[in-house]
Amino acid sequence: MKNLIPDFADHLKTAGIAFDTRNVTPYASDASFLTMGKPGLIIFPNDEAQVLEVVGYASRNGIALTPRAKGSGTAGASIAPEGGVIVITDRLGVVNPFGRRLGLPTPRFYTAAGTEILRDALDSHRNDEVYARVGAGLSTEELDRILLPLGWQCAVVPSSGWSTIAGNFATNAGGNGTPKYGTFQNVVSYLKMVVSRPGGAEVVTVTDRDTIRDLAGGQGLYGIITELDVRIAPRLSKQELHSSFCSCLIDDVETLGEVVGAFMVEMEKVTRPIIAEFMMADKRLFKPGDKLLTHPEIGPLFDYPEGSYKFIMMYQGRRDEMAELASVANRFPKVTFQETGTETFKILLDLRKAATGKSPGRVAIPGFEDIYVQDPRDLGRVLKAIYSITEGSLPGRPIGHQYTGGLVIHYRPLASLNRAEYKLAWELTQRLCAEVCTERYNTVKRREHGLGLELYALSSPAERARLKALKARFDPVGIFQPHLMSESPDIRFVGDKLYA
């Protein structure tokens, strides 16, 4: 087959679109530690017009494209096959025509019905659904910085706040705000995309909410998003905000999970948290003499007998929507409740983030990610399975998010920076997936960060039919992520190259 990359590169050079064919190794993987080989061409469009040019050329010449934002996903969605073409989208809407970022952009604001709201009138819409129209390359952290002086914030913010908003939609991400507002399929009301058409490309807008929900989690399968409306929410004052944590200490991990799961089911009936995070307590998070161990509220959370297990839940929301949490906790003798201040709550959230393995000298292998437990009452069986497989192996601990009607668990084995432990960590994550991601435990794999390379492989027959219909509608030429439409995708751990 003819190598089309040189001709594509010549076309990009003539069109004045930035690209790279040499420094491609950093794009051979994303945060998933998965690879399909080195891509052959990386394209950096600055605006919608350049995206149209790229997609039009690819459509006319049958060249597959892989859209990629920041590459923070853990499911391999933004990696291309060997020699493939990756289109970087993180400049869209945030750079000038020369590709330079010049401060933060000024978004426009809209109601759910699409009526524009003047910036000065935002406060009169505090009880309404409000959306900010942003470029695909803007991150939630950047949008929060824009909104802070206005007294607003993003409704849903994933833990990696630097991921782009369009990337969050493409993976149907969740995060802080999801218990109340839903995942990204629920917080976007308008999309603008560049899609393929026979002989070229076209810009389309989508405002139908059912179609938008269908497109969420598509992992770049349908086109390249250039602009979207994302929901924002009023920033609560300290007086309006409730912050608390609950904990449960039991010497049997399965019983612990059963109690916590039952508690979660009951608290969901009468509360509406904005943030609902959890982690298993682990003393290995601290170095000897860590000042946090003497903190009057945090220290006792990590003081528990050897051989027992402790589960910590963190909740934040509007005070009037969280008023019944303490009474629910009182109905569970093993669950303790403590209201706290916003500063202590932030420390707990930072500890939870550290528990994912973001520590010097070790790397968290995210192969066992986003295990969605569909009924919290199954948590005991799931925790028992995780601990039976991982105890005595590499360090790590379950953490996650409690969503309405279920919860997401992450478990990342922490490997030292060497080939032997990389191999152990990868093999451990595969054992966890094979055992826990089954109907036996009523779990679904990768609900939060998208299905990535397994988008088609893990879908039901009905879901596959839906994917095909959307593909035919928005990408009739079939140039976007065709390798994702596979029943047996090529999934290789990047560490294979290190210890082969």
N, C-alpha and C positions, 0 to 999 in steps of 0.2 A: 504493500500500500504506500502511496506517495506520502512523504512527510510534508504536511501542510503548514507546519510552524514557520518555516522561513518566509513563505509568501504572506502569512498572517502578520508577521513582524514587520515586513516591508510595508504592508498596508497601514499598520498602526503608525509607523514612522512618518509616512506621507500625510496621515490624518492628524498628526501632532498629539497622539495619545501615548502617555508614558507606558513603558513595558520593560520587562527584564527576562532574558533567557539564560543568564549566567548565575545569578544569585538565587537559585531556586530551591536549594536544600532546606532552608527554614520553612518552606511551605509543603514539605513532604509529609508533615504530620500537623495535628492541631493539639489541643489539650487532652485528646483522647489517648495519646501514646499509640495510635494506630497509624498504619501507612499502607499505601498502595504503590509506592515507588515515587521517584522524583518527577514532578511535573516538568513540562517542557517550556511553558510560557506563563508569565505572570503579568496581568494587565491592570493598570491603575487609572481608571477613568475618573475625571474630575466632576462631571455633571451628567445630566440626563441625555444631552445631545451626544456626548461621547459614548454613553452606554448604548444608545440607539445605533451608532456606527459600529460598535463591537458586535452587538447581537445581530445586526443586519448582515454583516460580513459572514459571521458564523453560520447564520441561517442559510445564506446562499451557497455556502461551501460545505455544509454538513459537518461542522466542527463542534464537538461537545464542549460545553462550558460548565465550570463549577463556581458558583458565586461563593465568596468568602468575605466575612466581615473581620472581626478581631481574632478569629480562630480560638475562641475560649471554650468552645463546645467539647463535650467529653464523649461523643458518640461517632466521631469520624465524618461528620456531615460536610466539612469544608476541605476535604482532601480529594485530590483527583487521581485517576489512574496514571500509571507510568507514561510520561510524555504528554500528559493532558494540559488543558488550559484552565487557569484559575483567574477569575475576575474579582479584584479586591474592591469592596463596596464602601469602605469606611471613610472615603473622601466625600461621598455624595451628600450635598447640602451643607457642608461645613468648610469648604475651601473656596478660594477665589479661582478665576479661570486658569491661573498658573499653578494650581495645586497647593497653595500655601494657606494654612489655617490662620485666620485673622480674627482672633477673639471668638466669643460665643455668639451664635446667630440669635436673632430675635424671632421667636415663633409667633404664628397667628393662632387665635383661640376660637373654638367652635362649640356649639351645643351638640348633643347627640343627633339632632335633626339636620346638622350642617349649617346652622345660622351662625354667622361670625359674631364674636363677642369682642368688643373693644377692650384693650388692655386695662383701661381705667375702670371698666365696669365688671371686672372679674369678681369683686367681693359681693356683688349683688346676685351671684350665681353659686354661692357656697353650698346651697342645698340641691344643686342640679348636677347632672352629668356634664362635665367640661372636658374638652379635648384640646391638646396642643398639636399643631401641624408642624412636623419636623422632617428634616432630611434623614435619609436612611443611615448616614454615617454618624449621627449624634448618639451619644451614650446616655443611659439613664442618669449617671453621675453628673454629666454635663448639663442635662436638662434640669436636674435638681438645683444646680448652682444658678441657673437662669431664673428658676421659679422662687428661690429662697427670698429675694427682696420683695416679691409679690405676695408672700404668705401662702404659697402653694407648694406641692411636691408631686412627684410621680406616684401614681396609684399603686403600681407594682414595680418593685426593684429587686432583680435577682442579686444573689450574693456577690457575683462579679459585676459590680455596678459599671465597670468600664466596657462591658459588652454593648454593642450597638442596639438601638431600639428595633431596627429592622431585623437584626440577627435574633433578638429575643422573640420576635413574632415568628420567624422562620423555624424556631425550635419549640414554639408554644411554651416559652419559659414561665416559671412561677417565681415566687420569692416573697419578700416582705410585701404585704398587701393582698396576697392571693387568698387567704382565708375569707376576706371580705369581698374582694373585687373579682376573683377568679384568675385564671392564667391569662396569657397574652391574647388568646383567642377571644376573650371577653372584654378586653380593654382597648381594642382598636376599632374605629368606626369608618375609616377611609383609607384606601390603599391606592397608590399610583405605581404601576409596574411597567417595565419594558418586557414584552413577550415576543415570541417568534411568530412569524407568519410566512407562508410559502413565498419565497423570493425576497424576504426582508424582515422587518421588525415593526412593532407598533407600540405606542404608549396607551395603556388602558387604565381607567380608574374603576374602582370597585367600592360601592357604598352599601350594597345589600349585606346585612349582618350575617345571614346564614351562609352566604358565600365566603365572607371573611373568616368565619369560624372554620369552614371547610379548608381554606387555604392555610390556616395557622398550622405550624408544625410540618410544613411541606419541604423544609430543608433545601430551599432553592430549586425545587423540582419544576416550578411553573414559570419562573421568570426572575427578573432582577428588580427588587423594590427600590424605588428612588425617593418616595415620600409617603408618609402615613400620619394619621391622627391617632394619638395615644392618650389615654385618659389620665387626667391629673386630679388631685384631691386637695382640699384645704389643709394646710399644716396646722396641727393641733397645738394649742398652748400647753404648758406644763399643767395648768389647772384642769384642762379638759382631758388630759392623758392619764390612763391607768397603766401602770407597769407592775408586773408581779412575776414570781416564779413559784412553781410547785415542785416537790420532789417526792420520790418514793424509794424506800430502802427495804430490800428483801433478800434473803440469802439464796433464793432459787430464781434463776433468770426467767424461766417460763412463767412462774407465778407472778413475778414482777411485771412482765409484759401483759398478762391477763388483767391485773389490777389497773395498770396505766391505760390499757385499751378501753376498759369499761368506763374509766373516768373520762377519757376523751369523748366517748360517745355521749355521755350525759352532759358534759360542759358545752358541747356543740349545740345542744337543744336550747340553751338559754343565754349564750354569749355570742358575740360577733367580733373576734379579735382581728386586728390588722396584721399583727405579727404573732406567729405561733411556731416556735422553734423548740428543738429538744436535742439532748445529748446524753450519752452514758457518762457518768462521772469517771474520771481516770486520773489518778495521781501523777501519772507520767507526763501530764501536761506541764508540770511545774519543775523547775530546778530547785535544789535544796536552798532554803532561805528566801524563796520568792516572797515578796511583800504581800502578794495577794492571799497567801496562806494565813496571814494575820488579819485580813480584812474581816470586819465583824459580821458581814452577811455572806461573803463568798467563801471564806475559809471553812466554815462549818459544812458547806455543801460538799466539800471534798475530804471531809473527815469521816470515814466510815470503816467498819471492821474488815480485816482481810477475809476473803472468802464470800463476801456479800456483794450485791450489785445495787447501784444507785442510778436512778433515772431522773434527769432534771428537765423540766418544761418551763419555757419562757413565754410570757404572754404580754402583749401590749395592744391597747385599743382605746376607743372613746370610753370615758368613765361610765357613762350611762349604759353603754352596750356590754360592759364587763362587770356590772354590779353583782351578778349572781355567781361569779366564779368561786368566791370564798365559801358560799353555802354548798356548792357542789362538792368542793374538796372536803368539807366537814362530813359528808356522807360516806367518805372513804377513809377509814381509820389509818390506813397505811400511807395516805397522801397528806403531805403538809403544804400549807399555803402561806406565802409571805408577800405582802405588797412592798414595793421598793421604789427608789427614785430613778429618774431617767439616767443618771450617771452610772449607778450600779448596773442597771439593765444593759447599758451599752458595753460595760466591761464583760458581762456574761455573754453577750452576742459575739464580742471579740474572742472570748475563750472558745466558744463554739466553732468559730471560724478556724482558730488554731487547731482545734481537734480534727480538722480535715487533713492535717498533715503538713501544713504550711510552716515547716520548721527547718532551720539550717542543717545541712548535712544529710537530710533525707528527702525523698520525693514520694508523693502519694500517687500510686498507680490507680487511675480511676476506671478500672475494668468492671467493678461491681458497683454501679451507680444507679441512682434514681429508681430503686425498687419500690413500686407503688403497692402498698398494702391496702386493698380495697375496703376492708372492714377492720377498723382498729382492734376489734375483739380477737383478731388473729395475730396480734403483735407478739403474744407469748410464744406461740409456735415458731414464728419467724426468728425471734431473738434466740431461742434455744438452738435452732439450726445454725445460725451465724456463729454462735459461741462454740458449738460442738465442732465446727470446722476450723475455726481460727485460733482457739486457745492453744497456747504453746507454740504458735507460729510467729510470723512477723507482727510487730505492734500495730495497733489500730483500734478504733472504737466506732460503734454505730452512732451516727448523728442524723438529723433530718428535719423535716417540716411537717407540721400537722395541718392538713387542709380539710375543708368541709367535706365529710364523707370518706375520708381516707387519710393516709399519711405516706410520706416518701422517706425511705431510708437510704443513706449513703454509708458504705463501708469501704475505706481505702487502706489497703495494707501499706505500711510505710517502709520503703526499701532504702537501704544505704546506696550510695552512688557507686555501685559496682555491678558487674554482669551477673554474678551469682544471685544476688538478692533481687535484681530486676526479674530474673527468671522465676524465682520463688514467688514473687508478688503476682506476676502474671498468671502463673499456674494456680495460685490461691484464688484469684478473682474468677477464674474459669470454673473452679470447683464450686464456688459460691453460687454463680449463675446457674450452673447445671442442677444444683440441689434446690435452691430457694425460688428461682424464677419458674415455678410450675403451678399447675392448678391445685396441687396438694396444699399449697400455702395461700391460695387465693390472691396471688400477686401478679402484677403486670410489669414488664421490664421497661425501663427508661421512659416513664411518663413525663418527666420534668424537662430534661434537656433534649428531648426528641429522640427518635429511633435511629437517626443517622444512617450508617451503612446498612442497618437492618430494617430500614423503613418499610420495605416491601416484604422482607422475609418474615417479620414478626406480625404482619397484618393478617386479619381474618379475610376470608373470601369476600365478604361484603365491603370491607375496608379497601381491599385491592381493587374492586370494581369502582369504588369512589375515586381512588387515586388515578385510575386510568381515564375516567371521565373528565376529571379536572385537567389531566395532562393533555387530553385531546382538545380541550377548550382553550387553554392558555398557551400550550406549547405543541401545536400540531406538527411542527417540524421535528420535535423530539431531540433538541440540542441541550436542554438543561438537565444535568445530573442523570443521564440515561443509565449509568452504572448502579444507581440506587434501585432501579426496578428489577431486582434480581432476587430469586428465591434462595440463592446461596452466594452471598457477597464475599469478595476477597477481603477477609479481615485478618490482618497481620499486625502483631505487636512490633513497634519500632525497635524494641530491644532485641528482636531476632537477629538484627544485623550486628549486635554487640556480642552475643554469645554463641553465634553459629560456628 
